[in-house]
């Protein structure tokens, strides 16, 4: 440094670096302590994050996996009333609802026939594919006194749990002892019940038919449902009958009609979910497309015919969830000998 009194000189000093080294060591100790403090703070933060966030996320992941495996009884514990706790509570409510829907689905499956039916040379089978866990389509068939076979197919407006409850009502009515199986009378009885019970909140289309196995006379009445198709020797025609839907007005008139069914004939019944399904280009499949293909779908028995129709249908509609329930029921007349 330049001197004060001796400004023409530069002065210097020589000393040991021990003090400097001690200062450097003290500095590094301070840095180490600070790093240890940061590490401890980060560990504590991580533990807290795992407790408050990661563990609940892990429980949610477990719950979603269980639901995907159809374990709808799974319930998660919400340890806090924070946002994640509210999400877990919402998950539990969802799982409870899914459990109820699964039970409803199981119950509804018992309402529909589980196997084909043969009466004499007549065979009938059907299947329903609901758009949701439970659906609003209904079909059934019964062996009736007097060597007859009764059948019904219907569609409750909408789909889901509300429509499924109406399907349960339909099944209950069909099981009433002594119920008249005159198709027009049966539809009039049901219309009165649903008019009083549903107050137009739901309406039902329903087709009722009875086959006299001895002579092949098919007597039927229609309450706003799609006409079935009769396939005979490669030709097809609609079995037409008109009537108002059930539950739409207090009193409706229904009429019976009859046709002759011959050995080898097939009657194909379905709900509107079949022709109104969406194609990959976004347009509806259409009734004409269904009518055109049905003669080529006929198999040796009703089950095979139904499988052929549903397999074809899956190949021509857009993939993904169904917009409406789909039901197909097939009645076929065999030869002269009983099955």
JOTAFEN-V645419 format. One record per helix or strand of 2 or more residues. SS is the DSSP state (2 for helix, 1 for strand). FROM is the first residue (numbers start at 1). LEN is the number of residues. If there is no record, write none. Layout:
<<SS FROM LEN> <SS FROM LEN>>
This chain:
<<2 18 51> <2 83 29> <1 117 3> <1 122 8> <1 137 8> <1 148 9> <2 161 14> <2 183 16> <1 204 9> <1 217 7> <1 228 5> <1 235 5> <1 257 4> <1 266 5> <2 287 11> <2 302 15> <1 326 8>>
